[in-house]
Amino acid sequence: MLCILIVGCTEKVRSLSETEKKEIESEIIESYQKHIEDLKRLDYDALMPYYVNNEEQAVFVDGKYWGGYETIDKIWKDFCENTDTIIYWNLSNHHVFPFSSDAASYLVEFDNLRTHTNGDTVMGPGSFAFGMQKIKGNWKIATVHATHNYTKAPWLKK
């Protein structure tokens, strides 16, 4: 006779207090604001530590899967090399949903205006949805979904 014993172990996830949720929300928004300041300086080296560098990283843009960490690395490298000036980059409508003390989702709208090295001035409104993970005390972006609505600045249209 064959007997199989399956032992399951489930870890009970502790609910977060409202204070803990607010702290996580504040930490994530503050961290991403720093990310945007590095972006405004076009500082590629400062941008990349905000992302989890592992094979599970997933990047979806405008409804399509683009790749993993290498993709986000290439996106920011190209962006920093081909952007001449960021005139403004504003964030609004922040929504942080903590799942635990080290995992959350973060959704935010953005609006930016920038000049590319080829002379084009581009408006880039859209939104980001991030899966966030706290690693060694720092909130990092583990997954990305970006939606863009790029247009040339209206005053440049002929």
C-alpha positions in Angstrom: 0.0 0.0 0.0 1.3 3.4 -0.9 0.6 6.2 1.5 1.4 9.8 0.6 1.5 12.4 3.3 1.3 16.0 2.1 2.2 18.5 4.7 1.2 22.1 3.8 2.6 25.0 5.5 0.9 28.3 5.1 2.2 31.5 6.6 -0.5 33.8 7.9 0.1 37.3 6.5 -0.4 39.9 9.2 -2.7 42.7 8.2 -1.0 46.1 8.1 -2.3 48.9 10.4 -3.4 52.2 8.8 -0.2 53.8 10.2 1.9 51.1 8.5 0.0 51.6 5.2 0.5 55.4 5.4 4.3 54.9 6.1 4.6 52.5 3.1 2.7 55.0 0.9 4.9 57.8 2.0 8.1 55.8 1.5 7.2 54.7 -2.0 6.0 58.1 -3.2 9.2 59.7 -1.8 11.4 57.1 -3.4 9.7 57.6 -6.8 10.0 61.4 -6.5 13.8 60.9 -6.0 13.7 58.7 -9.1 12.1 61.5 -11.1 14.7 64.0 -9.9 17.4 61.6 -11.2 15.5 61.4 -14.4 15.3 65.1 -14.7 19.1 65.2 -14.4 19.2 62.5 -17.1 21.4 60.5 -14.7 21.2 57.0 -16.1 23.5 55.5 -13.3 21.3 56.9 -10.6 18.1 55.6 -12.2 18.9 51.9 -12.4 19.2 51.1 -8.6 15.4 51.8 -8.4 14.8 48.6 -10.3 15.0 45.0 -9.1 17.7 43.4 -11.2 16.6 39.8 -11.6 15.0 37.5 -14.2 11.5 38.0 -12.8 11.5 41.7 -13.8 8.7 42.3 -16.3 8.1 45.4 -18.5 4.9 46.0 -20.3 4.4 49.2 -22.3 1.3 50.3 -24.0 -0.3 46.9 -23.7 2.6 44.8 -24.9 5.3 42.7 -23.1 8.7 44.3 -23.9 11.0 42.2 -21.8 12.8 42.2 -18.5 15.5 44.1 -16.6 17.7 44.4 -19.8 14.7 46.2 -21.4 14.3 48.8 -18.7 18.1 49.3 -18.7 18.0 49.9 -22.4 15.0 52.2 -22.2 16.6 54.5 -19.7 20.0 54.4 -21.3 18.5 55.4 -24.7 16.2 58.0 -23.0 19.2 59.7 -21.2 21.4 59.6 -24.3 18.7 61.0 -26.7 17.0 63.6 -24.5 18.5 67.0 -24.5 16.3 68.7 -21.9 13.4 67.8 -19.6 11.4 70.9 -19.4 9.1 69.5 -16.8 8.0 66.1 -15.4 5.0 66.1 -13.1 3.4 63.3 -11.2 -0.2 63.2 -10.0 -2.9 60.9 -8.7 -0.7 58.6 -6.6 -2.2 55.3 -5.5 -0.2 53.0 -3.3 -1.7 49.6 -2.3 0.4 47.8 0.3 0.1 44.1 0.4 2.6 43.5 3.1 5.5 45.3 4.7 7.7 44.6 1.7 5.3 44.4 -1.3 2.9 46.9 -2.8 1.5 48.2 -6.0 2.0 51.8 -7.1 0.0 53.6 -9.8 0.7 57.2 -10.8 -0.1 59.5 -13.7 2.7 61.5 -15.3 3.0 64.5 -17.6 6.2 65.6 -19.1 7.7 67.8 -21.8 11.1 67.3 -23.2 13.4 68.1 -26.0 15.2 65.3 -27.9 18.7 65.6 -29.2 17.2 65.6 -32.8 15.3 68.8 -31.9 11.8 67.4 -31.4 9.9 68.7 -28.4 7.6 65.9 -27.1 4.8 65.9 -24.7 4.5 62.6 -22.8 1.4 62.2 -20.6 0.6 58.7 -19.4 0.6 56.4 -16.4 2.7 53.9 -14.6 1.7 50.8 -12.7 4.5 49.3 -10.6 4.9 46.2 -8.6 7.1 47.4 -5.7 9.3 45.3 -3.5 11.3 46.4 -0.4 14.8 45.0 -0.6 17.4 45.8 2.1 15.3 48.8 3.3 14.7 50.3 -0.1 11.6 50.2 -2.3 12.4 49.0 -5.8 10.4 48.6 -8.9 9.9 44.8 -9.6 7.4 45.1 -12.5 6.4 47.9 -14.8 3.4 48.8 -16.9 3.6 52.1 -18.7 0.9 53.7 -20.9 1.9 56.7 -23.0 0.2 59.2 -25.1 3.1 60.8 -26.9 2.6 63.8 -29.1 4.7 66.6 -30.4 4.0 69.8 -28.5 0.9 71.5 -30.0 2.6 74.8 -30.7 5.1 72.9 -33.0 2.4 71.4 -35.2 2.0 72.9 -38.6 
